[in-house]
Amino acid sequence: MPFSLPRLSNHYLYTRLNRLGLLIGAAALLQLAAGVGLAYVAGFSDIQHVLRAFDWVWMVPVLVGLVMSFVGYYFAYEGIYHVDRGPDLPGSQMRGVVIAGFGGFLAHGGAALDTYALEAAGADEREAKVRVSALGGMEHGMLSLIGTVAAIVLLTMGARTPPLDFSLPWAVIPVPGFLLGFWLAERYRDQLRGAPGWKGKLGIFLDGIHLVRDLFRHIPSYAPALVGMIVFWLAESLMGWSALAAFGFRMNWAQFIIGFGTGMIFTRRTGPLAGAGLLDLILPVTVWYSGAPFATAVVGLFTYRVASLWLPMPFALARLPQLRDMGRSTADRSHGEAETANEPALRRGA
């Protein structure tokens, strides 16, 4: 009976070091190109003026925010494993997976690393995909709720920045969207479970929404997961806001949240190469549209992106041997189960 490691297609765990180095270099070049391109648009003289205003003291909350972000992400990630009697992963392995995926680079689009870890923890392929979908939905869902609060504050204050085309959707769409998603999941997920093609993928998506709904339905049991994801996003926004302050601009918090949330079209975990290049282009523009000076937004958000992508990377790379061992252990377990299953047939043949 054949056996295999958890699926590693499009995954960096077993990528050779020279190719992994090329991918890291590509991410660095994309990020640098985005930063230089926006600096050209802003004007190099304006960028130079912003750089002269740098106050290193504001790098302290950037670093504190990064640590807080990791802690929050860990509890949110752990909650997705445990909700609805999910698979169990030993604490050291859980920390290894979260550390490897936190910076986003090794996550490779948000599915491969998490699916790998869930299958290593005992989940079948479909359950792993459902929980990965739930994690992605929880990431964007909690950010949208934070954005809703910020938008309502701005509308109540009568603020004209950011314009209504930015703030109004955040105020009116997320909560009804949550409720509609929960209703659709409970209404159709059983019908689509196991269906072929796109219907099966939709069923996985709806089952992921169901897991998020369970988190909200049993808040006392899963409060660490929900609070953890809120802490994750508040800490990320603290990093971005402090990076702007380091270059002389202390932005209204609610305005920053709207710009930050709008530009976060995907997270580091779900974006290609942790969003290198794309997020570096989009975030400064949306934060500028929400009220920050353009040159300051370019420099400040570039600083935030460098810190959030590159500071966690050495820790993630250091966890590669542990993650590979998880795969080998799973292969050994699968091999043992295959031999046990074949024993009756062998005896009958004898």
TIBA-896892 format. One line per field, with one value per residue: residue number from 1; residue in one letter; y, x, z negated of N, C-alpha, C in turn. Coordinates in steps of 0.2 Angstrom, whole numbers, plus 5000, padded with zeros to 4 digits. Layout:
BEGIN
num: [NUM_...]
residu: [A_...]
n.v: [Y_...]
n.u: [X_...]
n.w: [Z_...]
ca.v: [Y_...]
ca.u: [X_...]
ca.w: [Z_...]
c.v: [Y_...]
c.u: [X_...]
c.w: [Z_...]
//
This chain:
BEGIN
num: [1_2_3_4_5_6_7_8_9_10_11_12_13_14_15_16_17_18_19_20_21_22_23_24_25_26_27_28_29_30_31_32_33_34_35_36_37_38_39_40_41_42_43_44_45_46_47_48_49_50_51_52_53_54_55_56_57_58_59_60_61_62_63_64_65_66_67_68_69_70_71_72_73_74_75_76_77_78_79_80_81_82_83_84_85_86_87_88_89_90_91_92_93_94_95_96_97_98_99_100_101_102_103_104_105_106_107_108_109_110_111_112_113_114_115_116_117_118_119_120_121_122_123_124_125_126_127_128_129_130_131_132_133_134_135_136_137_138_139_140_141_142_143_144_145_146_147_148_149_150_151_152_153_154_155_156_157_158_159_160_161_162_163_164_165_166_167_168_169_170_171_172_173_174_175_176_177_178_179_180_181_182_183_184_185_186_187_188_189_190_191_192_193_194_195_196_197_198_199_200_201_202_203_204_205_206_207_208_209_210_211_212_213_214_215_216_217_218_219_220_221_222_223_224_225_226_227_228_229_230_231_232_233_234_235_236_237_238_239_240_241_242_243_244_245_246_247_248_249_250_251_252_253_254_255_256_257_258_259_260_261_262_263_264_265_266_267_268_269_270_271_272_273_274_275_276_277_278_279_280_281_282_283_284_285_286_287_288_289_290_291_292_293_294_295_296_297_298_299_300_301_302_303_304_305_306_307_308_309_310_311_312_313_314_315_316_317_318_319_320_321_322_323_324_325_326_327_328_329_330_331_332_333_334_335_336_337_338_339_340_341_342_343_344_345_346_347_348_349_350]
residu: [M_P_F_S_L_P_R_L_S_N_H_Y_L_Y_T_R_L_N_R_L_G_L_L_I_G_A_A_A_L_L_Q_L_A_A_G_V_G_L_A_Y_V_A_G_F_S_D_I_Q_H_V_L_R_A_F_D_W_V_W_M_V_P_V_L_V_G_L_V_M_S_F_V_G_Y_Y_F_A_Y_E_G_I_Y_H_V_D_R_G_P_D_L_P_G_S_Q_M_R_G_V_V_I_A_G_F_G_G_F_L_A_H_G_G_A_A_L_D_T_Y_A_L_E_A_A_G_A_D_E_R_E_A_K_V_R_V_S_A_L_G_G_M_E_H_G_M_L_S_L_I_G_T_V_A_A_I_V_L_L_T_M_G_A_R_T_P_P_L_D_F_S_L_P_W_A_V_I_P_V_P_G_F_L_L_G_F_W_L_A_E_R_Y_R_D_Q_L_R_G_A_P_G_W_K_G_K_L_G_I_F_L_D_G_I_H_L_V_R_D_L_F_R_H_I_P_S_Y_A_P_A_L_V_G_M_I_V_F_W_L_A_E_S_L_M_G_W_S_A_L_A_A_F_G_F_R_M_N_W_A_Q_F_I_I_G_F_G_T_G_M_I_F_T_R_R_T_G_P_L_A_G_A_G_L_L_D_L_I_L_P_V_T_V_W_Y_S_G_A_P_F_A_T_A_V_V_G_L_F_T_Y_R_V_A_S_L_W_L_P_M_P_F_A_L_A_R_L_P_Q_L_R_D_M_G_R_S_T_A_D_R_S_H_G_E_A_E_T_A_N_E_P_A_L_R_R_G_A]
n.v: [4994_5011_5025_5042_5058_5072_5083_5092_5101_5116_5121_5127_5120_5109_5114_5117_5124_5134_5138_5142_5153_5161_5164_5171_5182_5187_5191_5202_5210_5214_5220_5231_5237_5241_5251_5260_5264_5270_5280_5288_5293_5301_5310_5312_5322_5326_5314_5313_5324_5319_5308_5314_5318_5307_5298_5287_5282_5278_5266_5257_5254_5248_5236_5231_5229_5220_5208_5207_5205_5192_5184_5186_5180_5167_5162_5163_5155_5143_5141_5139_5126_5119_5121_5114_5101_5098_5093_5088_5096_5094_5106_5111_5108_5115_5129_5129_5128_5140_5150_5148_5151_5164_5176_5175_5172_5158_5152_5152_5157_5154_5142_5130_5127_5127_5117_5106_5105_5103_5091_5083_5083_5075_5077_5074_5077_5085_5091_5098_5108_5114_5120_5128_5137_5143_5149_5159_5166_5171_5179_5190_5193_5198_5209_5216_5219_5227_5238_5242_5248_5258_5266_5269_5278_5288_5292_5297_5307_5316_5317_5321_5315_5299_5299_5296_5285_5277_5275_5273_5260_5252_5254_5249_5236_5224_5218_5214_5206_5196_5190_5185_5176_5167_5162_5156_5146_5137_5134_5128_5120_5106_5100_5103_5096_5085_5086_5086_5096_5114_5115_5107_5114_5126_5120_5117_5130_5135_5126_5131_5143_5139_5134_5146_5153_5144_5148_5160_5157_5150_5158_5159_5147_5149_5161_5165_5163_5172_5184_5184_5185_5198_5205_5203_5210_5223_5225_5224_5236_5245_5244_5249_5262_5267_5267_5277_5288_5288_5295_5308_5310_5309_5300_5301_5288_5281_5285_5280_5266_5263_5266_5257_5245_5244_5244_5231_5220_5206_5195_5194_5180_5174_5180_5180_5177_5183_5194_5203_5217_5219_5222_5232_5242_5245_5248_5261_5269_5268_5272_5285_5291_5291_5301_5303_5312_5309_5306_5303_5292_5283_5281_5277_5266_5257_5255_5248_5237_5231_5228_5219_5208_5204_5203_5192_5182_5175_5167_5159_5152_5145_5135_5126_5113_5106_5106_5098_5086_5083_5080_5068_5060_5058_5051_5039_5035_5033_5023_5012_5010_5006_4994_4987_4986_4977_4965_4955_4951_4946_4935_4927_4925_4917]
n.u: [5004_5004_5012_5014_5022_5014_5006_5017_5017_5021_5028_5040_5047_5055_5063_5078_5093_5100_5089_5080_5087_5087_5073_5071_5080_5073_5061_5066_5071_5059_5053_5061_5061_5048_5048_5058_5051_5040_5046_5051_5040_5035_5045_5062_5068_5058_5057_5070_5069_5060_5067_5076_5069_5069_5066_5073_5067_5054_5055_5055_5041_5038_5045_5040_5027_5028_5032_5020_5011_5015_5012_4998_4995_4999_4989_4978_4980_4981_4968_4961_4965_4960_4946_4930_4934_4946_4962_4977_4992_5008_5015_5028_5029_5018_5022_5033_5027_5020_5029_5037_5027_5023_5030_5026_5033_5037_5025_5019_5008_4998_4992_5000_5010_5002_4992_5001_5006_4994_4990_5000_4997_4987_4975_4964_4965_4955_4949_4960_4961_4949_4951_4962_4956_4947_4956_4961_4949_4946_4957_4955_4942_4942_4950_4941_4931_4937_4940_4927_4923_4932_4928_4915_4918_4924_4914_4905_4911_4911_4921_4931_4941_4947_4939_4922_4920_4930_4928_4914_4910_4917_4910_4897_4897_4904_4898_4884_4889_4896_4885_4877_4886_4888_4874_4873_4883_4878_4866_4870_4881_4881_4875_4885_4896_4909_4906_4910_4922_4920_4910_4913_4924_4918_4910_4921_4925_4913_4912_4923_4919_4909_4917_4923_4911_4908_4918_4913_4901_4904_4911_4917_4924_4933_4939_4953_4957_4950_4952_4966_4967_4962_4972_4983_4980_4979_4992_4999_4994_4999_5013_5013_5008_5017_5029_5026_5025_5039_5044_5040_5026_5011_4997_4979_4972_4960_4959_4971_4968_4958_4965_4975_4968_4961_4972_4977_4975_4978_4985_5002_5003_4995_4999_5008_5026_5025_5019_5028_5033_5019_5011_5019_5018_5004_5000_5006_4999_4985_4985_4990_4979_4970_4974_4988_5004_5011_5025_5029_5021_5026_5039_5037_5028_5036_5046_5039_5035_5047_5052_5042_5042_5056_5062_5056_5061_5074_5071_5061_5067_5076_5068_5065_5072_5065_5052_5053_5056_5044_5037_5044_5041_5027_5027_5033_5024_5013_5018_5019_5006_5001_5008_5003_4989_4991_4994_4984_4980_4992_4994_4983_4987_4998]
n.w: [5000_5005_4998_4992_4989_4981_4993_5002_5013_5022_5011_4999_4990_4994_5003_5012_5005_5013_5022_5013_5008_5020_5021_5009_5013_5024_5017_5010_5020_5026_5016_5014_5027_5027_5017_5021_5033_5029_5021_5031_5037_5027_5026_5024_5017_5007_5001_4995_4986_4977_4972_4965_4953_4945_4930_4920_4908_4910_4916_4906_4901_4914_4914_4902_4906_4916_4908_4900_4910_4915_4904_4903_4915_4913_4903_4910_4921_4915_4910_4921_4924_4913_4913_4914_4911_4917_4925_4915_4911_4905_4892_4895_4909_4914_4911_4919_4932_4932_4930_4942_4951_4948_4953_4966_4978_4979_4979_4992_5000_4991_4990_4991_4981_4969_4972_4973_4960_4953_4959_4954_4941_4940_4947_4961_4979_4984_4972_4967_4977_4975_4962_4965_4974_4964_4956_4965_4967_4954_4952_4961_4958_4944_4946_4953_4944_4935_4943_4946_4933_4933_4944_4941_4930_4937_4946_4936_4931_4941_4950_4964_4971_4972_4988_4991_5000_4995_4981_4979_4984_4975_4964_4966_4973_4967_4955_4959_4969_4962_4956_4966_4972_4962_4962_4975_4974_4964_4971_4983_4983_4979_4991_5001_4997_5001_5015_5032_5041_5043_5034_5024_5019_5015_5005_4995_4992_4986_4975_4969_4965_4956_4945_4941_4937_4926_4917_4913_4908_4896_4887_4874_4873_4884_4883_4882_4895_4903_4897_4898_4913_4914_4906_4914_4926_4921_4916_4928_4934_4925_4927_4940_4939_4929_4937_4946_4937_4933_4943_4942_4943_4935_4936_4936_4927_4931_4945_4950_4948_4957_4970_4969_4967_4980_4989_4986_4995_4995_4983_4975_4974_4984_4996_5011_5010_4997_5000_5005_5014_5020_5008_5003_5013_5012_4999_4995_5004_5000_4987_4988_4996_4986_4977_4974_4977_4993_4996_4983_4980_4989_4985_4971_4972_4979_4970_4960_4968_4971_4958_4954_4963_4964_4951_4944_4953_4951_4940_4944_4955_4947_4941_4951_4951_4941_4945_4957_4950_4945_4956_4960_4949_4950_4962_4958_4949_4957_4965_4956_4952_4965_4966_4955_4960_4970_4965_4962_4975_4979_4971_4975_4988_4985]
ca.v: [5000_5017_5030_5048_5063_5077_5086_5098_5104_5123_5122_5129_5116_5104_5118_5117_5131_5139_5140_5146_5159_5165_5166_5177_5188_5190_5195_5208_5215_5216_5225_5237_5240_5245_5257_5265_5267_5275_5286_5292_5297_5306_5315_5310_5327_5325_5308_5315_5328_5314_5304_5318_5318_5300_5297_5280_5280_5275_5259_5253_5251_5244_5230_5228_5227_5213_5203_5206_5202_5185_5181_5186_5176_5160_5160_5163_5149_5137_5141_5135_5119_5116_5122_5108_5094_5097_5089_5090_5096_5096_5113_5113_5108_5121_5135_5129_5130_5147_5154_5147_5154_5171_5181_5174_5169_5151_5150_5152_5158_5153_5135_5124_5126_5125_5110_5102_5105_5100_5083_5080_5083_5069_5079_5072_5082_5090_5094_5103_5113_5118_5124_5133_5142_5146_5154_5165_5170_5174_5185_5196_5195_5202_5215_5220_5222_5233_5243_5244_5252_5264_5269_5272_5283_5294_5295_5300_5313_5320_5318_5321_5311_5298_5301_5291_5279_5272_5274_5270_5253_5248_5254_5245_5230_5218_5214_5210_5201_5190_5186_5182_5170_5161_5159_5152_5140_5132_5132_5124_5116_5099_5098_5103_5092_5080_5087_5087_5102_5120_5114_5104_5119_5130_5117_5118_5137_5136_5123_5135_5149_5136_5134_5153_5154_5141_5152_5166_5154_5148_5163_5158_5142_5151_5168_5166_5163_5178_5190_5183_5188_5206_5208_5202_5216_5229_5225_5226_5243_5249_5244_5254_5269_5270_5268_5284_5293_5288_5300_5314_5311_5305_5300_5299_5281_5278_5286_5275_5259_5263_5266_5251_5239_5244_5241_5224_5215_5200_5196_5191_5173_5172_5183_5177_5179_5187_5201_5207_5221_5221_5226_5238_5247_5247_5251_5268_5273_5269_5276_5292_5293_5291_5307_5304_5314_5304_5304_5300_5286_5279_5279_5274_5259_5253_5253_5243_5231_5228_5225_5213_5203_5202_5202_5185_5177_5170_5162_5154_5147_5140_5130_5121_5106_5103_5105_5092_5080_5082_5076_5061_5056_5056_5046_5033_5033_5030_5016_5007_5009_5002_4987_4984_4984_4972_4959_4950_4949_4942_4929_4923_4922_4911]
ca.u: [5000_5008_5011_5018_5022_5009_5008_5022_5018_5021_5030_5047_5051_5061_5067_5086_5095_5101_5083_5077_5090_5085_5067_5072_5082_5067_5057_5070_5071_5052_5051_5066_5058_5042_5050_5061_5047_5035_5050_5052_5033_5034_5050_5067_5069_5053_5059_5076_5067_5056_5072_5080_5065_5069_5067_5073_5064_5048_5057_5054_5035_5038_5048_5036_5021_5030_5031_5013_5008_5016_5008_4991_4994_4999_4983_4972_4981_4980_4961_4958_4966_4956_4939_4926_4937_4951_4968_4981_4999_5012_5016_5034_5028_5014_5026_5037_5023_5018_5035_5038_5022_5021_5032_5023_5037_5037_5018_5018_5001_4994_4989_5004_5013_4996_4990_5006_5006_4987_4990_5005_4994_4982_4969_4964_4967_4949_4949_4966_4959_4944_4954_4966_4951_4944_4961_4961_4943_4947_4961_4952_4936_4943_4952_4935_4927_4941_4939_4920_4923_4936_4924_4909_4920_4926_4908_4901_4915_4910_4928_4930_4947_4947_4933_4916_4921_4934_4925_4907_4910_4919_4905_4891_4897_4907_4893_4880_4893_4897_4879_4875_4891_4886_4868_4874_4887_4873_4861_4872_4888_4880_4874_4890_4902_4911_4904_4916_4924_4919_4905_4917_4928_4913_4909_4926_4924_4907_4914_4928_4915_4906_4922_4923_4905_4908_4922_4909_4896_4907_4916_4921_4929_4938_4941_4960_4958_4947_4956_4972_4967_4962_4978_4987_4979_4980_4999_5002_4993_5004_5019_5013_5007_5023_5033_5024_5027_5046_5047_5037_5018_5007_4991_4973_4972_4955_4960_4976_4966_4955_4970_4979_4964_4960_4978_4979_4971_4979_4990_5008_5003_4991_5001_5014_5032_5023_5016_5033_5031_5012_5009_5023_5015_4997_4998_5007_4994_4979_4986_4990_4973_4967_4976_4995_5008_5013_5032_5030_5018_5030_5045_5035_5026_5041_5049_5035_5035_5054_5052_5037_5044_5063_5064_5054_5063_5079_5068_5057_5072_5079_5063_5065_5073_5059_5046_5055_5056_5037_5035_5047_5037_5021_5028_5035_5017_5009_5021_5017_4999_5001_5010_4998_4983_4992_4996_4979_4981_4998_4993_4978_4991_5002]
ca.w: [5000_5005_4993_4994_4985_4982_4999_5002_5019_5021_5004_4998_4985_4996_5008_5011_5002_5018_5025_5008_5009_5026_5019_5005_5016_5028_5013_5008_5026_5027_5011_5016_5033_5025_5013_5026_5038_5025_5019_5037_5038_5022_5027_5020_5012_5002_4997_4991_4981_4972_4969_4960_4947_4942_4923_4919_4902_4912_4918_4900_4902_4920_4912_4897_4910_4919_4903_4899_4916_4915_4898_4904_4920_4910_4900_4915_4925_4910_4909_4927_4923_4908_4913_4917_4910_4922_4923_4909_4912_4898_4892_4898_4916_4915_4911_4925_4937_4931_4931_4949_4956_4946_4957_4972_4984_4980_4980_4999_5002_4986_4989_4991_4974_4965_4974_4971_4953_4951_4960_4949_4934_4941_4951_4968_4984_4984_4965_4967_4982_4971_4957_4968_4976_4958_4954_4969_4966_4948_4953_4964_4954_4938_4948_4956_4939_4932_4948_4945_4928_4935_4949_4937_4926_4941_4948_4931_4930_4947_4953_4972_4973_4979_4992_4990_5004_4991_4974_4978_4985_4969_4959_4967_4976_4964_4951_4963_4973_4958_4954_4973_4973_4957_4964_4981_4972_4961_4976_4989_4982_4980_4997_5005_4994_5005_5022_5037_5045_5039_5029_5018_5016_5011_4998_4991_4990_4981_4969_4965_4962_4950_4940_4938_4933_4920_4913_4911_4904_4890_4885_4868_4874_4889_4882_4884_4902_4906_4894_4902_4919_4913_4904_4920_4931_4917_4915_4934_4935_4921_4930_4946_4936_4926_4942_4948_4932_4933_4948_4940_4944_4930_4940_4933_4927_4935_4952_4952_4948_4964_4975_4968_4969_4987_4993_4984_4999_4993_4977_4977_4975_4990_5002_5014_5007_4991_5002_5007_5020_5020_5002_5003_5017_5011_4993_4994_5007_4997_4981_4991_4997_4979_4974_4973_4983_4997_4995_4976_4981_4993_4981_4965_4973_4982_4964_4957_4972_4970_4951_4953_4967_4963_4945_4943_4957_4948_4935_4948_4958_4942_4940_4957_4949_4936_4950_4961_4946_4944_4962_4959_4944_4953_4967_4954_4946_4963_4967_4951_4953_4971_4965_4951_4964_4975_4961_4963_4982_4980_4967_4979_4993_4982]
c.v: [5006_5021_5036_5053_5068_5081_5092_5102_5112_5125_5123_5124_5112_5108_5118_5124_5136_5142_5144_5153_5164_5168_5172_5183_5191_5194_5202_5213_5218_5222_5232_5241_5244_5251_5262_5268_5272_5281_5291_5296_5302_5311_5313_5316_5327_5319_5309_5319_5323_5310_5308_5319_5312_5301_5290_5278_5276_5268_5254_5250_5247_5237_5227_5226_5221_5207_5202_5203_5194_5181_5180_5181_5168_5158_5159_5156_5143_5136_5137_5128_5115_5116_5116_5101_5093_5093_5092_5090_5098_5103_5115_5113_5114_5128_5135_5131_5137_5152_5154_5151_5162_5176_5180_5171_5162_5148_5149_5152_5156_5146_5129_5122_5124_5119_5105_5100_5101_5092_5080_5079_5077_5071_5076_5078_5087_5094_5099_5109_5117_5122_5129_5139_5146_5151_5160_5169_5174_5180_5191_5198_5199_5208_5220_5223_5228_5239_5246_5249_5259_5269_5273_5278_5289_5297_5299_5307_5318_5321_5317_5317_5305_5299_5295_5285_5274_5270_5271_5263_5249_5249_5250_5238_5224_5215_5211_5204_5194_5186_5182_5175_5165_5158_5154_5146_5135_5130_5127_5119_5109_5096_5098_5099_5086_5080_5088_5094_5108_5120_5112_5110_5124_5127_5117_5125_5138_5132_5127_5141_5146_5136_5141_5155_5150_5144_5157_5163_5152_5152_5162_5152_5144_5158_5169_5167_5170_5184_5190_5187_5196_5209_5208_5208_5223_5230_5227_5233_5247_5249_5249_5261_5272_5271_5275_5289_5293_5293_5306_5315_5306_5305_5298_5292_5278_5279_5281_5268_5258_5262_5259_5245_5239_5242_5234_5220_5208_5200_5193_5183_5171_5175_5180_5181_5184_5194_5205_5211_5223_5225_5232_5243_5249_5250_5258_5272_5274_5273_5284_5295_5294_5297_5308_5307_5309_5301_5301_5293_5281_5276_5275_5267_5255_5251_5247_5237_5227_5224_5218_5207_5200_5200_5194_5180_5172_5165_5157_5149_5142_5134_5125_5114_5102_5102_5099_5086_5078_5078_5069_5057_5054_5051_5039_5030_5030_5023_5011_5005_5004_4995_4983_4982_4978_4965_4954_4947_4944_4935_4924_4921_4916_4905]
c.u: [5004_5007_5016_5018_5016_5011_5012_5022_5017_5024_5038_5051_5057_5064_5074_5088_5097_5095_5080_5080_5088_5078_5067_5075_5077_5063_5060_5070_5064_5051_5055_5063_5052_5043_5053_5056_5042_5039_5051_5046_5033_5039_5056_5069_5065_5055_5065_5074_5063_5062_5075_5076_5065_5070_5067_5069_5057_5049_5055_5047_5034_5040_5043_5029_5022_5029_5024_5009_5009_5012_5001_4990_4994_4993_4978_4973_4980_4972_4958_4960_4961_4948_4935_4930_4942_4957_4973_4988_5002_5014_5022_5033_5023_5018_5031_5034_5022_5024_5037_5033_5021_5024_5029_5027_5037_5030_5016_5011_4996_4991_4994_5007_5007_4993_4995_5006_4999_4987_4995_5002_4988_4976_4970_4965_4961_4949_4954_4964_4954_4947_4959_4961_4948_4949_4961_4955_4943_4951_4958_4945_4937_4946_4946_4931_4931_4940_4932_4920_4927_4932_4918_4912_4921_4919_4904_4905_4914_4917_4927_4936_4947_4940_4928_4917_4926_4931_4918_4907_4912_4914_4899_4891_4899_4902_4888_4883_4894_4891_4877_4880_4889_4879_4869_4878_4882_4868_4863_4878_4887_4879_4880_4896_4903_4909_4910_4916_4923_4915_4908_4921_4924_4911_4914_4926_4919_4909_4919_4924_4911_4911_4922_4917_4905_4913_4918_4904_4898_4913_4920_4926_4935_4940_4948_4961_4956_4951_4963_4973_4966_4968_4983_4987_4981_4988_5002_5000_4997_5010_5019_5012_5014_5029_5032_5027_5035_5049_5042_5030_5015_4999_4985_4973_4966_4956_4966_4973_4962_4959_4973_4975_4962_4966_4980_4974_4972_4984_4997_5008_5000_4994_5007_5021_5030_5021_5022_5032_5024_5010_5013_5021_5008_4996_5000_5002_4988_4980_4987_4983_4968_4969_4984_4999_5011_5020_5033_5026_5022_5036_5043_5032_5031_5045_5045_5035_5042_5054_5047_5039_5051_5065_5062_5058_5069_5076_5064_5062_5075_5074_5062_5066_5068_5053_5047_5054_5048_5034_5037_5043_5030_5022_5030_5028_5013_5011_5019_5010_4998_5003_5005_4991_4985_4993_4990_4979_4987_4997_4988_4982_4995_4998]
c.w: [5000_5000_4995_4989_4986_4989_4998_5008_5018_5014_5004_4994_4988_5002_5007_5009_5008_5021_5020_5008_5014_5024_5014_5008_5021_5023_5011_5014_5027_5022_5012_5022_5031_5022_5017_5031_5035_5023_5025_5039_5033_5022_5022_5015_5006_4998_4993_4985_4975_4969_4964_4953_4943_4935_4921_4913_4904_4915_4912_4901_4908_4918_4907_4901_4913_4914_4901_4904_4916_4910_4900_4910_4918_4907_4905_4919_4921_4910_4915_4927_4919_4909_4916_4916_4915_4920_4918_4912_4906_4898_4895_4906_4918_4915_4917_4931_4938_4933_4939_4953_4954_4951_4964_4978_4985_4981_4987_5001_4997_4985_4988_4984_4969_4966_4972_4964_4950_4953_4956_4943_4934_4945_4958_4972_4984_4977_4965_4971_4978_4966_4959_4971_4970_4956_4958_4968_4959_4948_4955_4961_4948_4940_4950_4950_4935_4937_4947_4939_4930_4940_4946_4933_4931_4944_4942_4930_4936_4951_4961_4975_4968_4982_4990_4994_5000_4985_4974_4979_4979_4964_4960_4970_4971_4959_4954_4967_4969_4957_4961_4974_4968_4959_4970_4979_4969_4966_4981_4988_4982_4987_5002_5003_4999_5013_5026_5039_5040_5034_5023_5015_5012_5005_4993_4988_4985_4975_4965_4962_4956_4944_4937_4934_4926_4915_4909_4906_4897_4888_4879_4869_4879_4889_4884_4891_4905_4903_4897_4908_4919_4911_4910_4925_4927_4917_4922_4936_4931_4924_4936_4944_4933_4931_4945_4943_4931_4938_4948_4941_4939_4933_4935_4933_4932_4943_4954_4952_4955_4969_4975_4970_4976_4991_4991_4988_4998_4987_4980_4978_4981_4997_5005_5012_5001_4993_5004_5013_5020_5014_5001_5007_5015_5004_4992_4998_5003_4990_4983_4992_4991_4975_4972_4978_4987_4996_4988_4976_4984_4989_4975_4967_4976_4976_4961_4961_4971_4963_4951_4957_4965_4956_4942_4947_4954_4944_4939_4952_4953_4940_4945_4955_4945_4941_4954_4957_4945_4950_4962_4954_4946_4958_4963_4951_4951_4965_4962_4951_4960_4970_4960_4955_4968_4972_4962_4970_4982_4976_4972_4985_4991_4981]
//
